[in-house]
Amino acid sequence: MMPGYGARQHGEERRPRRARAGRWLAGVLLAAAGSAAATIAPTRASAERPSQSDVEAAYLYNFGRFVSWPSAGSQGPMTICVAGQESFAQELSSLVSGEKIRGQLIQVKRVWRPGAADGCAILFVGHDVPYLSGYLTATRGKPVLTVGDAPDFLRQGGIIQFLLQGDHVRFSVNLVAANQNRLKLSSELLKVAVSVAGHPAGGGVR
């Protein structure tokens, strides 16, 4: 899917990695408040700049903090599903191991077909995964935050699309699709987006 997947972290290295991931997104949010040209800064030296897959994994981890699901979807673990993409799923699983959002334990699940996306709170579909339209059709009207990096992801009905601006990972939002899936996106999240299509339904931005 993406170049430069980082190696999985083990043992005592996991927690520092998760802490850095949280700081990457926090940096984006803070920068966006004062500038439209928000970027994700390296944690230390330029040699340690996070890879594209690192940043996208951090975004997926943190999206759960800025999205509200219907109350019926708040029971049990928060499941982030990855369509195919074994290496990315492993990277994400290492990042979120033991983490919680609003009291819900986060778990990562790989799915191989659109019909297996039931129970996902967040579904990531890479640009090279077959049946993109099938995944979006299977989750339409259900409380699933769909995220992808295909060039026409939003046009096909996805909610958040990753894109590159220079060396920086950014994203665009389709609120029409979010409304259809009964999801409320934080205004703080929308401030960071490169573009936002549509309007919240019934105060759909929290």
Contacts in CASP RR format, 6 or more apart in sequence:
PFRMAT RR
TARGET T0000
AUTHOR 0000-0000-0000
METHOD contacts of the structure
MODEL  1
MMPGYGARQHGEERRPRRARAGRWLAGVLLAAAGSAAATIAPTRASAERP
SQSDVEAAYLYNFGRFVSWPSAGSQGPMTICVAGQESFAQELSSLVSGEK
IRGQLIQVKRVWRPGAADGCAILFVGHDVPYLSGYLTATRGKPVLTVGDA
PDFLRQGGIIQFLLQGDHVRFSVNLVAANQNRLKLSSELLKVAVSVAGHP
AGGGVR
1 53 0 8 1.000
1 85 0 8 1.000
1 88 0 8 1.000
1 126 0 8 1.000
1 127 0 8 1.000
1 128 0 8 1.000
1 149 0 8 1.000
2 51 0 8 1.000
2 52 0 8 1.000
2 53 0 8 1.000
2 56 0 8 1.000
2 88 0 8 1.000
2 149 0 8 1.000
3 51 0 8 1.000
3 52 0 8 1.000
3 53 0 8 1.000
4 51 0 8 1.000
4 52 0 8 1.000
4 53 0 8 1.000
5 51 0 8 1.000
5 53 0 8 1.000
5 87 0 8 1.000
5 88 0 8 1.000
5 91 0 8 1.000
6 51 0 8 1.000
6 53 0 8 1.000
6 54 0 8 1.000
6 91 0 8 1.000
8 90 0 8 1.000
8 91 0 8 1.000
8 94 0 8 1.000
9 17 0 8 1.000
9 94 0 8 1.000
10 94 0 8 1.000
14 94 0 8 1.000
14 97 0 8 1.000
17 94 0 8 1.000
17 95 0 8 1.000
18 61 0 8 1.000
18 95 0 8 1.000
18 96 0 8 1.000
18 97 0 8 1.000
18 99 0 8 1.000
20 43 0 8 1.000
20 50 0 8 1.000
21 50 0 8 1.000
21 54 0 8 1.000
21 57 0 8 1.000
21 58 0 8 1.000
21 61 0 8 1.000
21 62 0 8 1.000
21 95 0 8 1.000
22 58 0 8 1.000
22 61 0 8 1.000
22 62 0 8 1.000
23 43 0 8 1.000
24 40 0 8 1.000
24 41 0 8 1.000
24 43 0 8 1.000
24 50 0 8 1.000
24 54 0 8 1.000
24 55 0 8 1.000
24 58 0 8 1.000
25 40 0 8 1.000
25 58 0 8 1.000
25 59 0 8 1.000
25 61 0 8 1.000
25 62 0 8 1.000
27 38 0 8 1.000
27 40 0 8 1.000
27 41 0 8 1.000
28 38 0 8 1.000
28 39 0 8 1.000
28 40 0 8 1.000
28 192 0 8 1.000
29 38 0 8 1.000
29 188 0 8 1.000
29 191 0 8 1.000
29 192 0 8 1.000
31 37 0 8 1.000
31 38 0 8 1.000
31 39 0 8 1.000
32 38 0 8 1.000
32 191 0 8 1.000
32 192 0 8 1.000
33 191 0 8 1.000
38 170 0 8 1.000
38 192 0 8 1.000
39 168 0 8 1.000
40 50 0 8 1.000
40 55 0 8 1.000
40 168 0 8 1.000
40 169 0 8 1.000
42 48 0 8 1.000
42 49 0 8 1.000
42 50 0 8 1.000
43 50 0 8 1.000
50 58 0 8 1.000
52 164 0 8 1.000
52 169 0 8 1.000
53 88 0 8 1.000
53 91 0 8 1.000
54 91 0 8 1.000
55 169 0 8 1.000
56 88 0 8 1.000
56 124 0 8 1.000
56 149 0 8 1.000
56 162 0 8 1.000
56 169 0 8 1.000
57 88 0 8 1.000
57 91 0 8 1.000
57 92 0 8 1.000
57 95 0 8 1.000
58 95 0 8 1.000
59 147 0 8 1.000
59 162 0 8 1.000
59 169 0 8 1.000
59 171 0 8 1.000
60 80 0 8 1.000
60 92 0 8 1.000
60 122 0 8 1.000
60 124 0 8 1.000
60 147 0 8 1.000
61 80 0 8 1.000
61 92 0 8 1.000
61 95 0 8 1.000
61 96 0 8 1.000
61 99 0 8 1.000
61 106 0 8 1.000
63 122 0 8 1.000
63 145 0 8 1.000
63 147 0 8 1.000
63 160 0 8 1.000
63 189 0 8 1.000
64 78 0 8 1.000
64 101 0 8 1.000
64 121 0 8 1.000
64 122 0 8 1.000
64 145 0 8 1.000
65 101 0 8 1.000
65 102 0 8 1.000
66 185 0 8 1.000
66 186 0 8 1.000
66 188 0 8 1.000
66 189 0 8 1.000
67 145 0 8 1.000
67 183 0 8 1.000
67 184 0 8 1.000
67 185 0 8 1.000
67 186 0 8 1.000
67 189 0 8 1.000
68 183 0 8 1.000
68 184 0 8 1.000
68 185 0 8 1.000
68 186 0 8 1.000
68 206 0 8 1.000
69 121 0 8 1.000
69 143 0 8 1.000
69 182 0 8 1.000
69 183 0 8 1.000
70 143 0 8 1.000
70 182 0 8 1.000
72 143 0 8 1.000
73 121 0 8 1.000
73 143 0 8 1.000
74 102 0 8 1.000
74 104 0 8 1.000
76 104 0 8 1.000
76 105 0 8 1.000
77 104 0 8 1.000
77 105 0 8 1.000
77 106 0 8 1.000
77 107 0 8 1.000
78 101 0 8 1.000
78 104 0 8 1.000
78 105 0 8 1.000
78 106 0 8 1.000
78 107 0 8 1.000
78 121 0 8 1.000
78 122 0 8 1.000
79 106 0 8 1.000
79 107 0 8 1.000
79 108 0 8 1.000
79 109 0 8 1.000
79 119 0 8 1.000
79 120 0 8 1.000
79 121 0 8 1.000
79 122 0 8 1.000
80 92 0 8 1.000
80 96 0 8 1.000
80 106 0 8 1.000
80 107 0 8 1.000
80 108 0 8 1.000
80 109 0 8 1.000
80 120 0 8 1.000
80 121 0 8 1.000
80 122 0 8 1.000
80 123 0 8 1.000
80 124 0 8 1.000
81 108 0 8 1.000
81 109 0 8 1.000
81 110 0 8 1.000
81 111 0 8 1.000
81 117 0 8 1.000
81 119 0 8 1.000
81 120 0 8 1.000
81 122 0 8 1.000
81 123 0 8 1.000
81 124 0 8 1.000
82 88 0 8 1.000
82 89 0 8 1.000
82 92 0 8 1.000
82 108 0 8 1.000
82 109 0 8 1.000
82 110 0 8 1.000
82 111 0 8 1.000
82 123 0 8 1.000
82 124 0 8 1.000
83 110 0 8 1.000
83 111 0 8 1.000
83 112 0 8 1.000
83 117 0 8 1.000
83 123 0 8 1.000
83 124 0 8 1.000
83 125 0 8 1.000
83 126 0 8 1.000
83 129 0 8 1.000
83 135 0 8 1.000
84 110 0 8 1.000
84 111 0 8 1.000
84 112 0 8 1.000
84 129 0 8 1.000
85 110 0 8 1.000
85 124 0 8 1.000
85 126 0 8 1.000
85 129 0 8 1.000
86 110 0 8 1.000
88 124 0 8 1.000
89 108 0 8 1.000
89 110 0 8 1.000
92 108 0 8 1.000
93 108 0 8 1.000
96 106 0 8 1.000
96 107 0 8 1.000
96 108 0 8 1.000
98 105 0 8 1.000
98 106 0 8 1.000
99 105 0 8 1.000
99 106 0 8 1.000
100 106 0 8 1.000
109 120 0 8 1.000
111 117 0 8 1.000
111 120 0 8 1.000
111 123 0 8 1.000
113 131 0 8 1.000
114 131 0 8 1.000
114 134 0 8 1.000
114 135 0 8 1.000
114 137 0 8 1.000
114 138 0 8 1.000
114 139 0 8 1.000
115 138 0 8 1.000
117 123 0 8 1.000
117 135 0 8 1.000
117 138 0 8 1.000
117 139 0 8 1.000
117 144 0 8 1.000
118 142 0 8 1.000
119 144 0 8 1.000
120 139 0 8 1.000
120 144 0 8 1.000
121 143 0 8 1.000
121 144 0 8 1.000
121 145 0 8 1.000
122 144 0 8 1.000
122 145 0 8 1.000
122 147 0 8 1.000
123 135 0 8 1.000
123 139 0 8 1.000
123 144 0 8 1.000
123 145 0 8 1.000
123 146 0 8 1.000
123 147 0 8 1.000
124 147 0 8 1.000
124 148 0 8 1.000
125 132 0 8 1.000
125 135 0 8 1.000
125 136 0 8 1.000
125 146 0 8 1.000
125 147 0 8 1.000
125 148 0 8 1.000
125 150 0 8 1.000
125 153 0 8 1.000
126 132 0 8 1.000
126 148 0 8 1.000
126 149 0 8 1.000
126 150 0 8 1.000
127 148 0 8 1.000
127 149 0 8 1.000
127 150 0 8 1.000
127 151 0 8 1.000
127 153 0 8 1.000
129 135 0 8 1.000
132 150 0 8 1.000
132 153 0 8 1.000
132 156 0 8 1.000
133 156 0 8 1.000
135 146 0 8 1.000
136 146 0 8 1.000
136 156 0 8 1.000
136 157 0 8 1.000
136 158 0 8 1.000
139 146 0 8 1.000
139 181 0 8 1.000
140 157 0 8 1.000
140 177 0 8 1.000
140 180 0 8 1.000
140 181 0 8 1.000
141 180 0 8 1.000
141 181 0 8 1.000
141 182 0 8 1.000
142 181 0 8 1.000
143 181 0 8 1.000
143 182 0 8 1.000
143 183 0 8 1.000
144 181 0 8 1.000
145 159 0 8 1.000
145 160 0 8 1.000
145 178 0 8 1.000
145 181 0 8 1.000
145 183 0 8 1.000
146 157 0 8 1.000
146 158 0 8 1.000
146 159 0 8 1.000
146 160 0 8 1.000
146 177 0 8 1.000
146 181 0 8 1.000
147 158 0 8 1.000
147 159 0 8 1.000
147 160 0 8 1.000
147 161 0 8 1.000
147 162 0 8 1.000
148 158 0 8 1.000
148 160 0 8 1.000
148 161 0 8 1.000
148 162 0 8 1.000
149 161 0 8 1.000
149 162 0 8 1.000
149 163 0 8 1.000
150 156 0 8 1.000
150 161 0 8 1.000
153 161 0 8 1.000
154 161 0 8 1.000
154 172 0 8 1.000
154 173 0 8 1.000
154 174 0 8 1.000
154 177 0 8 1.000
154 197 0 8 1.000
157 174 0 8 1.000
157 176 0 8 1.000
157 177 0 8 1.000
158 174 0 8 1.000
158 177 0 8 1.000
159 173 0 8 1.000
159 174 0 8 1.000
159 177 0 8 1.000
159 178 0 8 1.000
159 181 0 8 1.000
159 183 0 8 1.000
160 171 0 8 1.000
160 172 0 8 1.000
160 173 0 8 1.000
160 174 0 8 1.000
161 171 0 8 1.000
161 172 0 8 1.000
161 173 0 8 1.000
161 174 0 8 1.000
162 169 0 8 1.000
162 170 0 8 1.000
162 171 0 8 1.000
163 169 0 8 1.000
163 170 0 8 1.000
163 171 0 8 1.000
163 172 0 8 1.000
163 194 0 8 1.000
164 170 0 8 1.000
165 194 0 8 1.000
170 192 0 8 1.000
170 193 0 8 1.000
170 194 0 8 1.000
171 192 0 8 1.000
171 193 0 8 1.000
171 194 0 8 1.000
172 193 0 8 1.000
172 194 0 8 1.000
172 195 0 8 1.000
172 196 0 8 1.000
172 197 0 8 1.000
173 185 0 8 1.000
173 189 0 8 1.000
173 190 0 8 1.000
173 193 0 8 1.000
173 195 0 8 1.000
173 196 0 8 1.000
173 197 0 8 1.000
174 197 0 8 1.000
174 198 0 8 1.000
175 185 0 8 1.000
175 196 0 8 1.000
175 197 0 8 1.000
175 198 0 8 1.000
175 199 0 8 1.000
175 200 0 8 1.000
176 197 0 8 1.000
176 198 0 8 1.000
178 184 0 8 1.000
178 185 0 8 1.000
178 200 0 8 1.000
179 200 0 8 1.000
179 201 0 8 1.000
179 204 0 8 1.000
184 200 0 8 1.000
184 203 0 8 1.000
184 204 0 8 1.000
184 205 0 8 1.000
184 206 0 8 1.000
185 200 0 8 1.000
185 204 0 8 1.000
185 205 0 8 1.000
185 206 0 8 1.000
186 205 0 8 1.000
186 206 0 8 1.000
187 205 0 8 1.000
187 206 0 8 1.000
190 196 0 8 1.000
190 205 0 8 1.000
END
